[in-house]
């Protein structure tokens, strides 16, 4: 006799143990500042595995809401902070390095999110100066409220980086209005 179920099971009719879904894997990617002496300035966070991919929360499907994006930021902080703090403490030269988190555009544009993010950082044992937010290329740079929202993050010491800045972005003339510390140029744009 076959057994079919189309809804999630709370009880599996078998004596075989059921494997729990694999937890996401944490990938910390060094961000290097090139110069006379190249140095790591930040560790970028990416979660990969079942239910996760290498995309940032700012690049998730359009149907995702801000509660899901906020939960993903919280999850990234919870998974990455202990490894980041151990890595940074292992070498005094890393003291100024930051944890680089992908910032969901849906949250960055929301009034009051800077305060919510500060609370998330505090729960994780971090302060603003420990973090760099990578702003996604989907962020609407011409939004008249964006400078105020970004300044609220920058005042907390959070470094802001425009991720994958390139041909699809607004004019460079908008940049002086934004408290951005770093432009991450899209590789395809540089090679053109």
C-alpha positions in Angstrom: 0.0 0.0 0.0 1.3 3.4 -1.0 1.1 6.5 1.2 0.8 9.9 -0.4 0.8 13.2 1.5 0.7 16.7 -0.1 0.9 18.8 3.0 3.8 19.0 5.5 4.0 16.0 7.7 4.0 16.3 11.4 4.4 12.5 11.8 6.2 10.3 9.2 4.6 6.9 9.0 7.9 5.0 8.9 10.4 3.6 11.3 13.3 5.2 9.4 14.7 8.4 10.9 14.1 11.5 8.9 17.1 13.8 8.3 16.6 17.4 9.3 17.2 19.9 6.6 20.9 20.8 6.3 21.7 24.1 8.0 23.0 26.9 5.8 26.7 27.1 5.3 28.4 30.4 6.3 30.8 31.7 3.8 33.0 34.7 4.8 34.6 36.3 1.8 37.6 38.7 2.4 37.3 42.1 0.8 40.7 43.4 -0.1 41.8 47.0 -0.5 44.4 47.1 -3.2 47.4 49.5 -2.8 51.0 49.4 -2.0 50.3 46.9 0.7 47.0 45.1 0.0 45.0 44.4 3.2 41.7 42.9 4.2 39.2 45.5 5.2 36.1 43.4 5.7 34.7 39.9 5.6 31.6 39.6 3.5 28.8 37.3 4.6 27.0 34.9 2.4 24.7 32.0 3.4 24.6 29.1 1.0 22.8 25.7 1.1 19.3 24.4 1.0 16.9 27.4 1.2 19.7 29.8 0.7 21.9 30.8 -2.1 24.8 33.3 -2.6 22.4 36.2 -3.3 22.0 39.0 -0.8 18.7 39.7 0.9 18.5 42.7 -1.4 18.3 40.3 -4.4 15.6 38.0 -3.2 12.3 37.5 -5.2 10.1 40.5 -5.3 7.3 38.7 -3.4 9.5 38.6 -0.2 8.5 41.1 2.4 10.5 43.1 4.9 9.8 40.7 7.8 11.6 37.9 5.8 14.4 40.2 4.9 14.8 41.3 8.6 14.8 37.6 9.7 17.6 36.9 7.1 19.7 39.8 8.4 19.2 38.5 12.0 20.2 35.0 10.9 23.3 36.2 9.1 24.4 38.2 12.1 23.8 35.2 14.4 25.8 32.8 12.2 28.6 35.2 11.2 29.3 37.2 14.3 31.1 34.5 16.4 33.3 33.5 13.5 34.1 37.1 12.6 35.0 38.1 16.1 37.3 35.0 16.5 38.9 35.8 13.1 39.4 39.5 14.0 40.8 38.8 17.5 43.4 36.4 16.1 45.5 39.2 14.6 45.9 42.8 15.9 46.2 44.0 12.3 42.6 43.0 11.8 41.2 45.3 14.5 39.7 47.8 12.1 38.1 45.1 9.8 34.4 45.1 9.5 31.7 42.4 9.0 30.2 43.2 5.6 26.5 42.3 5.4 24.3 42.5 2.3 21.6 45.1 3.0 18.1 44.3 1.8 16.9 47.3 -0.3 13.4 46.9 1.2 14.7 47.5 4.7 17.2 50.3 3.9 14.3 52.3 2.4 12.0 51.9 5.4 11.8 54.7 7.9 13.1 53.6 11.3 15.1 50.6 10.1 18.4 52.1 11.2 17.2 51.9 14.8 16.0 48.3 14.3 19.3 47.4 12.8 21.2 49.0 15.8 19.1 46.7 18.1 20.0 43.7 15.9 23.7 44.6 16.2 23.4 45.0 19.9 21.8 41.5 20.3 24.7 40.1 18.2 27.3 41.8 20.4 28.4 44.3 17.7 28.3 48.1 17.3 27.9 50.1 14.1 31.7 50.5 13.7 32.0 46.7 13.4 29.8 46.6 10.3 29.8 47.5 6.7 26.4 47.3 4.9 26.6 46.4 1.2 23.8 48.3 -0.5 22.4 46.3 -3.4 22.4 47.5 -7.0 18.5 47.3 -6.8 18.5 50.2 -4.4 16.7 53.2 -5.9 19.5 55.9 -5.5 17.2 58.7 -6.7 14.7 58.1 -3.8 14.5 61.5 -2.1 14.3 59.8 1.4 17.4 57.6 0.8 20.0 60.2 2.0 18.2 60.6 5.4 17.9 56.8 5.8 21.5 56.2 5.0 22.7 59.0 7.3 20.8 57.4 10.1 23.0 54.3 9.6 26.2 56.2 9.1 25.7 58.2 12.3 25.8 54.8 14.1 29.3 54.2 12.6 28.0 51.7 10.0 30.1 51.9 6.8 28.0 52.0 3.7 29.2 50.4 0.4 27.4 50.5 -2.9 27.7 47.0 -4.2 28.1 46.2 -7.9 27.9 49.8 -8.9 27.9 50.0 -12.7 26.1 50.8 -15.9 22.6 50.3 -14.6 23.0 52.8 -11.8 22.0 56.4 -11.6 24.4 59.2 -12.5 27.5 59.6 -10.4 26.2 63.1 -9.5 23.9 61.6 -6.9 26.8 60.2 -4.9 27.8 63.4 -3.0 24.3 63.3 -1.4 24.8 59.8 0.0 27.1 59.0 3.0 28.8 56.1 1.1 32.2 55.1 2.2 32.9 52.6 -0.6 32.0 52.0 -4.2 32.2 48.4 -5.3 32.5 48.6 -9.1 30.8 45.8 -11.1 33.6 43.8 -12.7 31.7 43.8 -16.1 31.6 47.6 -16.0 35.4 47.9 -15.5 36.2 45.5 -18.3 34.1 47.5 -20.8 
